[in-house]
Amino acid sequence: MSADIKVPTLGESVTTATVAKWLKHPGDAVNEDDPLVELETDKVSVEVPAPQAGVLGPLLVPEGEEVEVGTVLSTIEAGSGAAPKAAAAPAPKKEAAPAGVQAQPAASGPVARPATPPSDVAAQGAAAVAFPSARKMMAEQGVSAAQVGTGTGKDGRITKGDVQSFLSQPRAAQPAAAARPPRQDDPREEREKMTRLRRTIARRLKDAQNTAALLTTFNEVDMSAVMQMRAEYKELFIKKHNGVKLGFMSIFSRAVIAALQEFPAINAEIDGDDVIYREFVNLGIAVGGPNGLVVPVIRDADKMSFAQIESSIAGFGKKAREGTLKIDELSGGTFSITNGGIYGSLMSTPIINAPQSAILGMHAIQDRPVAVNGQVVIRPMMYIALTYDHRIVDGKEAVSFLVRVKQNVEDPRRLLLQV
């Protein structure tokens, strides 16, 4: 009995994927749950497992093709061992030319062919340079392949993401049909296609800049109290929570959660002409993986303890390094935190993770001279930045929120007393 291998449900708002790599070949014997094909979505790579043991049938979709949820990619035939190769189709027999008609000689020059209507040529050209979903969107929006230009898909084919990126550009910036002259590569350069994840990161960040009214406000945090608390309770925390370490991320997370409850607009979202306010916090934590930065989401983080948040972050970090994050772990966030300090960043202006309305940027801790009670002292200081969508968050709210985060971190007792 055969079973279809289909593109699985890919998560919130994700309807298409690209066949990145076939991990098995037609005729290969596979076991149930063996990974068969790797799909690359807008957010993460996904491996599709075998639904049953058997032999892999023909590949219905080649690598590089964009597919929609539910598309059949191949089949699994029950049984084991290599599938027999299909017999080659017999060559068609040559029919004798009718009497009185001279047979055409072997081609010694160009053979005239009937002209193809211009409309058919255009259709064939669009089919050759664009994926089906991209052709559909271009037709709906009245956009030509020449306007979009060279695509980022395999062999330069236009993807749906390419069309979306083109449509998101200001009209004045959209080229009519001008093609740039080909760039002459230097032999010391190496050219490779951007991954779908990297293209999506680029598109989403640019979309956020084009759509939201982004503004960033800064402050600095004296990390003395937090560092002293960690040093004092580090070993006890590890023993109490089965090896979970107390880090700065859980402290900042709890400080952010408390501030979001006080300033709900920063945890809200614009949906058309409406604003969606939330009574929960799904906290996105940016982590680095082999394919770039991803933002897994700690759901209902407002109900979690320091240890639970630390455990969740450690688990996501491990999955990101191994490339095993699932789609549903990367969606549904309401606010994000990114820590450039682990790479040495002293200050930055992070870009929001749309449709979220704000993101907090943490940075490196650095000993600096500061004035305390009229005296210049050296303290471990960290710059923090809040980038927010000014369409929904007022400057007063943003500044007050960041001040509250600063106060919560500088005096962690506030988190326990909820003041």
N, C-alpha and C positions, 0 to 999 in steps of 0.2 A: 504494500500500500504506500502510495507516495504522499508527501507532505510539502506544502508550499513554504518557501522562505520569503517572508514579507518584510518590508520596512516597518519596524515597530512604531508605536506611539512615541513621539520624541519629546513630549513635555509641553509645558505652557508656551503658547504662541509660536512653537516650532513646527512647521508643516513640511519642510523639505530637508533633504540631506544630499550629500555628494558621496558616491561610491568611491572611497579613497583607495582601498586595496582589497583584492580578493586573497584570502588566506589559504583557501583550498582550491583545487582545480577539478574540472569535470572528470568523473571516474574515480576520484579519491574516496576511499572508505573513511567514514567519519563516525564518531560516537556521539551519543546524545549530549548536548551542551558544548560540544567542541565549537570554538569560534570559527565562523566561516568567512565573514566579510566585515571589513571595517568601514563604518559610515562616518563622515565628518559633517557635523551640524554647525549652526551658527555659534554654538557655545562649547561643544566638547566632542571628542571622538567616541563613537559607540561601536562595540563589537556585537554582531548578531550571531547568536548561537544556533546550533543544529537542533531542530525540534524533536528529532528522533535519530536513532542510529540507522545507517544505510550508506548509500552511494550518492555522491553529489552529481546532479544532472547538469545540463548545459547552463552556462551563464547567460541570463537573459538581459542583463544590463552591464555594460563594460565599465571599467574604471574611468573616473572623471565625469561620468554622467550624473546629472542632478535628478533626483527621484522624490516622489511625494510619499507621504505615509500610506501604507497599504499596498504599495507597488510590489508585485511578485518579482523577486530577484533571481530565483532558481528553484529547484525542487530537490527533495531527498527521496530516492527510491529505496524501499525496504530491501535489505540484503547486505552482503558484505563483499569485499574485493573490488577490484577495478571494473568499471563498467566497460562492456565491449565497445570497441570503436565502430562508429557507423560506417557502413560500406560506402565506398565512393560511388557517386552517381555515374552511370555509364555515359560516355560522350555521345551527344546526339549524332545520329547518322546523317551523312550528307546525301541530300536528294539530287538525283540527276536533273540537269536543266532540261526544260521542255524542248521538244524538237524545234529546230529553227531559231533557238535562242543561244547565242554564244556565251559560254561561261566566262565570268569575270576573272581576269588574271589576278595573281597574288598582288597585294598592294605594293605598288612601286612609287606611290606618291600620295598626297592627301586625298581622302575620299570625301566627297561632298555629302553633308548631312542636312536634313531639313532644319530650317531655322526654328529655334525655340522662341515662343512669344516672349516679349520683354517682361510681362507680368510673371510668367513662370520662372524666368531667370532670377527676378528679384526674390521670389518666394524661396527658390532653391538656395540663393545666397544667404538669406536670413536663417534658413534651416542649418546651413553649414557653419555659421558663426555663433549661433545662440542655442542655449538649451531650451527645451519646450516651455518650461515655466517662464523663462525670460521672454520668449517670443510672444507668449500670451499677454504678459504685462505690457510689452511694447505696443502690441496691437490695441490694448485697452486705453493706453495713454497717448496713442498717436505719435510714438517715437520710433525712429528708424535705427537700425543697427549701426549705420554710419555715424549717427549723432552720438551714440553711446561710445563708440570706438572699440578698441581692442579689449576683449574681456579678460578676466582673471582666472577663468576655468582652463581646463586642459586644452592645449593647443590654441590658446587665446580665445576660446569660446566665451560668449557673454553669458553670465549667470544672472539669476534673479536679483542677487545682491548688487551686481554692477548696475542694473537698471534702477534699483532703489537709490543707489548712491548718486547716479546721474540726475534723478528726479529731485533729490534733496538739495542740489546745487541751486544757488540763485540763478534766475533765468539769464542774466547777463553773463554769467560764468559758463553757461552751457555752450560748448562749441557747436556751430552749425553743422559742419561736416568736415572741418579742416583736420587733416591728419598730420601729425608731427613727422618730420623726417626721421627715418630710423636712426637710432643712436649707435654710434660706432663703439663697440666694446673694446676696452683695453685688455690685452692678453693677460694682464695681471689681475683682472677682475673675474669674479665667478657669479653667474646669473642663475637664480633659481626662482620658481614660482612661490608666491606667498601662499601659506596654508590658508584654508578656509577660516580657521580660528583667527589668524592674524588679520585677514581681510575684514572679518566681522568686527574685531576689536577696533580697527581703524574706522570702519563705517559707523559703528555705534558712538564712538567718541566724537566723530565729526558731526553726526546727527544731533548729539547733545549740544554741541556748540552752536549749531545752526538754529535749534529750536528753543532752547532755554535761555533765559537772561542770566548768565553766570556771573557771579561776583564772589570774591574770596575775602574773608576776614581772618586776621592772625592774632595770636596771643602766645604767651610763653608760660611754661609750667615749671615750678620748682619741684624736682623729683626727689628731694631729700627724704620726705616722710615716707613715700612709697618704697624707696630703696631700703630705708631703715626697717620698715615693716616686713619686707621680703627677707631681709637678712635675719631678722629675729624669728620668723615663723617658717622659714623655708623647709627645714628638716621635718618639723612637726606636721606641716601641710602634706608633704610627700607620704609620710607614714599614715596619716589619717585618711588619705584619699588614694591609697593603693598605687603609689608611684606617680601620680599626677603632680606636675610642677606648677608652682605659682608664678605666673609671668605677668608682664605689664599689660598684655592684651586683655586679660579678664578684668583687670582693674579699670582700664579705659572703657571697656565694654559696659561695665556696671555704672561707671560715671556717665556715659552717654545715655544709657537707658533711663537713668534718673532724670537727666536733663530733657530727654524727649518727652517724658510724661509731663513735664512742666511747660514745654513749648511744643504742642502737638502739630503745629503747621510744618515743622521740620521733618516729621514722620509721615506727612500727608503726600498726596499725589494729585496732579491735575489730570482730569479725564474729560476732554472736550471743554465744555463750559462749566463743569462741575469740579469740586474739590472733594477728594475722598479722605476722610480722617479715620485713623485707626486707633483701636484700644489695645493693640499688641505691637510687639517689636520683632520683626524678622531681620536679624542683623547679618549683613553681608561682610565677610572678612576676606580681604584680598590676599591671595597666596600665589606664589610663583610655582609654575610647573614647567615641564620640558617644552611645551608648546606655547608658553606665554603666561600672562597673568590671568587668573580666573578668580571668581568671587563666589565661593560657596556660601550658603545661607544657613545660619543657626536659627531655626524656627522657634518662635515663642521664647526668645532669649530673655525676655523680661521676667520669666518664671524660673530662670535657672540660677544656680549658685555659682560662685567663683570657680569651683572645681568642675562643675558640669560644663561651663563655658570653655575652660582650659582643655578639657578632654575632647570637646567637639572640635576645637581649633586644631589640636594635635592630630586628630583623626582625619580632618580635611587636608591638612598639610601632607600627610602620608599618602592619601589617595591622589592628591595633585601630582606628587612626584612619580607615582606609579601609573598615572593616567587612567585611574579607575573611577573617577567621579561620575555620578549619574546625573542625567538631565534634571531630575526633580530636586537635586541638591544645589543647583545653580540658578534656580528661579524663585520668584516670590519675595525677594528682599524688599525691605521698606527703608533701610538706611545702611550705609556702608562705612567701613573703616579701612584705611590703607596705611601701611607702615613702611615708608621709604627709609626710615632710620636704620633698618637692618642692612641696607645697602650703603649706608653712609650719608644719605641725603640730610642736609641741614635745614632746608626749607623748600617748599614746592607749592604749586597751586593745583591740587587734584581736580579731575573732571568728574562730574556726577555720573552715576550709573543709571541712566534713564530707564524707566520713568520715575525713579526716585528723585527727591527734591534736594538732597544734600549729601555730602560725604565729608568725613573727618580725615585729615591727613596727620599722621604722627611722624616724628623725625628723630634724628640722632640725639642722644643725650651728650651734652658737652659742658665741661666745667667752664663757667664764666663768672666774672666779677659782677655782683649785683648789690644794690643798696638795701640793707635790712636794719631797720630802727636807727637810721642815720649812719650806719657803718658799712663800709665796703667789704663784702665777704665773697668767698668763692663757693658757688653752689652748682650742683648738677642740673642743668637747665635743658628743656626741650621746647622747641617751637612747635605749635600746633596750628593747623589751618582748617577752616571750614569753608568749602565751596558750596554755594546754595543757589537755587533758582529764584531770582528776585521777583518772578511773576507771582509766586505764592508766599515767599518768606520776606518779611520786611527786614531792613537793616537792623533795627532795634532788637527784633527777635533773634537774629543771627548772632549779633554781638553778645546779647544776654545769655544765649545758649552756650556759646564758647566760654564765657566767663564762668558759667555754672559748671561746665566740665572741668575747667581749671581748678575751681574751688573744691570739687569732689575728689580730684586726684591729689591736690596738695594737702588735703585733710581727709583721709579715707574714713574717718569716724563719721563723717556726714552721711556716708552711704549706709552705715549701720543704723544711724538714728533717723534717717530719711528727713534731713533738714537742709 
